[in-house]
């Protein structure tokens, strides 16, 4: 049997497949330099239809653009054409009836595939990630005295995914990726390199003083998924990685995916805690982080707009929003029953910034040992 080529896959749980940003991110993962594109896995038939249409549209936009074609190597162009031919079969609904072969048979046969798990996370939340889709975005400028503030109101649906649920889906995907076994041979149990790209999936960089006794790293979502796989008796060749930092970019910045650490205090001057975070990130990533000033975004509680000091203009903005969030037909009734609506209000002042540092995502990856 010829050695199998390692492939790259993407899992878009829940609403991620209906989110334009994560849908685009999936294609970017599959079309990175040196990557052999595999499959995109989703949870529902409706999500499969959405991603199949996006898949074809995304590839056609590149194949029909002379500017895009000029930037592609021969290998990349060949890969895109192959993906176009296989677009219908490349997006797959997770088969929860698929079961991996029992035991640890053939652990060394074949290289591990890579599986990117998309979603939104929090560096301080080890229990779950979420997926969301924004249906309505309104922007306005508030004039309050000498200053002008930018107001952004986003509405949509959000779904929460626990570490146990993600681990369970990963096991079914592993079973679906097994190559067919030759006659009279046991199925091969190839490994799977699971990379959870949600923000802070491997926690954040400690901001306590450098030196002295440092407490153990706190729990993080990648560790929780790895522990869930252990509890479920999953094959030990399924390995989990996360990315340290507060946020993890879904799209390349200047050609690179990046992970960022932000100053917690909303002030322009660098705090000692941020200097310590810079030192720790440099030590972990083994590269000097890039430093910049990032805009400060203030979150406003939508349920407290009436008592907030900027409540009146925000309330006026809210009155112009549609009273109900429209429902896309592509979202199934079963999926809609498990999600919750959200309203996210952000306020920013032009020129108001605070420090932020970043490193290439590949440098921020942390692999979690199984068992």
C-alpha positions, 0 to 999 in steps of 0.5 A: 500500500502506498504511503498516504500523503498528509492532508489538511482539514477544517472543522466548522462547528455549529454556526461557524459554517454560516459565518462569512469570516470563518468560511473564508478562513477555512479556505485560507487554511486549505490553500496555505503554501505547502498544504494538501487540501483535505475536507471541510467538516460541518454539523448539518446538511444546511451548513454543508449546502452553504459551504459547498456554494462558498467553496465553488464561488471562492475557487472560481473567483481565483481561477477567473481573476487574471490578477489572482492567477498571476500570483499562483505557483503551478502547484497552487494552480493545480491544487485549486483546479483539483479542489474545483473538481472535488468541491461537491465532495470536499464539504462533509457532514460529520457522521456520528455513526462513524466509529474509530477502530478499537485499540491502538492498532497500526499507530505508526502507519502513515503521517498525521493529518492536520485538523483546524477547529474554528471558533471564538474563544477567550484566553481565560475560558477553559470550558468552551468556545463559541460560534456566531453569525452576525446578521445586522451591523449598524455604525454611527458617530456620537457627538458628545461635547468636544469629542466624537465617538464611533458606535458599532452595534452588532446583532446575531446568534451565538452558540456555545460548544463545550470541550467534550462536544468538540472532542466527540466530533473530533473522534468521529472525524478521525473515523471518517478520515480512515482510508479504506482497508485492503481485504483481510487487513485491519483498518489503519488508525492514522493520527490526527494533529488537531489545532484549535485556532480559537482566541486564547485556546492555549491560554494567555501569556502571564502578566505577573512579575517576571522572576521568582516562583511562577504558579503553574499555567492555568487550565485552557481550552486545548487542555480541556479537549485533550482531557476529554479525549482521554476520558472518551478513550480516544486513540492517543495519536490524536494530538491537540494544540492551541495558541497562546495569546488573547486573540488569534487572527483568522486571516493572514496579516501581511501574509502571516496568521498572527496571535496577539497579546493586549494590554488589559489596562485601557491606557496608552502608556505601557504598564509593567505587566505588559512589559512582563507579558512581552518578555514571556511571549518572546521567551515562548515564541523565541522571536521578538514580538511586534509592538503597536498601538491598537484602538481601544474598544469599550464594551457597553452593556445593551441591558444598561444603556438607559443608565449609562452616561452615553445611554441617550445617544446609544438608545437613539441608535438602538431604536433604529435597529430592526426589532427582530433579527432576521433568520436565514433559511440556511440555518436549520430549525434544530440548530436555531433551537440551540442558539441564543441571540446577542447584541454587542455594542462597542464604543471607541474614540479616534486616537485613543489607543493602548499597546498590543504585541503579536508574533506569527501564529506558528510561533505561538502554538502549544501542543498538549500532551495526551494522557 
